[in-house]
Amino acid sequence: MNIAQITVSGNVGADPEIRMVNDTKVANLSVAVNEGYTNKQGEKVEKTHWYRLEAWDGSNGKGLVSSVIEPYVKKGITVFAQGFPIIEEYEKDGVTHRSFKVKLAGAGSTFRLAGKASAEGGSAPASKNDADDDIPF
């Protein structure tokens, strides 16, 4: 069996872009992952790495995009995603370029909002649990 998977956890840089592809919702979003380290001179260095995520709804229209991303994901929210790394090649002005993205589709993908239950394969996040309000102690 062959497998390639990448995990990204960070803050969404802008509200997701939602579009339709053959009657299926697709969301594109960028996630900032911050890296901090100390260089040889003892100085703290902060770097931000941007990851493009492409999430696909299930064929039933009740998948990851409709149930989680469209209603809940906004600029600044922290997310956790696991998906398939995609490297696309394209040519522009006679020069070949490469583009990297993380594809979230199907059972091999996981997407969570910070503090929410997993939305694997397109399931909705857990709703807020108010059961603790009923505990008498």
C-alpha positions in Angstrom: 0.0 0.0 0.0 1.2 3.5 -0.9 0.3 6.5 1.2 1.2 10.2 1.4 -0.3 12.4 4.0 0.4 15.8 5.4 -0.8 17.5 8.7 -1.3 21.2 8.9 -2.3 23.1 12.0 -2.5 26.9 12.0 -4.7 30.0 11.4 -6.9 30.6 8.4 -5.6 33.7 6.5 -8.8 34.7 4.8 -12.4 33.6 4.5 -12.6 30.4 2.4 -13.4 30.7 -1.3 -16.3 28.3 -2.2 -17.0 27.3 -5.8 -19.0 24.6 -7.6 -17.3 21.9 -9.7 -19.7 19.6 -11.4 -22.4 20.0 -8.7 -19.9 19.5 -5.9 -18.8 22.3 -3.5 -15.1 22.9 -3.3 -13.5 25.2 -0.7 -10.0 26.8 -1.1 -8.4 28.3 2.0 -4.9 29.3 3.1 -3.5 28.3 6.5 -0.6 30.1 8.2 1.8 27.9 10.2 4.2 29.8 12.4 7.7 28.6 13.1 9.8 30.0 15.8 13.5 29.2 16.4 16.7 30.7 17.7 19.5 31.3 15.1 23.2 30.8 15.6 23.5 34.4 16.9 21.0 33.7 19.7 18.3 35.8 18.1 14.7 34.6 18.0 13.4 34.2 14.5 9.7 33.9 13.5 8.7 32.6 10.1 5.3 32.0 8.6 4.7 29.2 6.1 1.5 29.3 4.1 -0.4 26.1 3.0 -3.2 26.0 0.4 -6.0 23.6 1.3 -8.5 22.3 -1.2 -11.5 20.7 0.4 -14.2 18.7 -1.5 -17.8 18.0 -0.4 -19.1 14.4 -0.6 -21.2 13.4 -3.5 -24.3 13.7 -1.3 -23.8 17.4 -0.8 -23.4 17.0 3.0 -19.7 16.8 3.2 -16.8 18.8 4.7 -17.5 22.0 2.8 -21.2 22.2 3.4 -21.2 20.9 7.0 -18.0 22.5 8.4 -16.0 24.9 6.3 -18.8 27.0 4.8 -20.7 27.6 8.1 -17.8 27.8 10.6 -14.5 28.6 9.0 -13.6 32.3 8.9 -10.4 34.3 8.8 -8.3 33.9 11.9 -9.8 30.7 13.2 -7.4 27.9 14.1 -7.8 24.6 12.2 -6.2 21.2 12.1 -6.1 19.3 8.7 -4.7 16.1 7.4 -4.9 15.4 3.7 -3.1 14.3 0.5 -0.2 16.5 -0.7 -0.6 17.5 -4.3 2.2 19.0 -6.5 0.8 20.5 -9.7 3.0 21.6 -12.6 2.0 24.3 -15.0 3.8 26.3 -17.6 3.8 30.1 -17.7 5.8 32.2 -20.2 7.7 29.0 -21.3 8.8 28.3 -17.8 7.6 25.2 -15.8 6.4 26.1 -12.3 5.3 23.9 -9.4 2.4 24.5 -7.0 1.7 22.7 -3.7 -1.6 22.1 -2.0 -3.2 19.8 0.5 -6.3 18.0 -0.8 -9.1 17.1 1.7 -11.5 14.6 0.2 -12.8 11.2 1.4 -12.2 9.0 4.4 -8.4 9.6 4.4 -8.9 13.3 5.3 -9.4 14.9 8.7 -10.4 18.5 9.4 -11.0 20.0 12.8 -11.7 23.5 14.2 -9.7 24.4 17.3 -11.6 23.0 20.3 -14.1 21.0 18.1 -14.5 17.2 17.5 -13.0 15.7 14.3 -14.8 16.2 11.0 -13.3 13.1 9.3 -14.3 12.5 5.7 -16.8 15.3 5.9 -18.7 14.8 9.1 -20.0 17.9 10.9 -18.1 19.1 13.9 -19.6 18.3 17.3 -22.0 20.9 18.4 -21.4 22.7 21.7 -22.2 20.5 24.6 -24.3 22.3 27.2 -24.7 19.2 29.4 -22.4 20.6 32.0 -24.9 23.3 32.7 -27.3 20.7 34.1 -24.8 19.2 36.6 -25.9 20.2 40.2 -22.5 20.5 41.7 
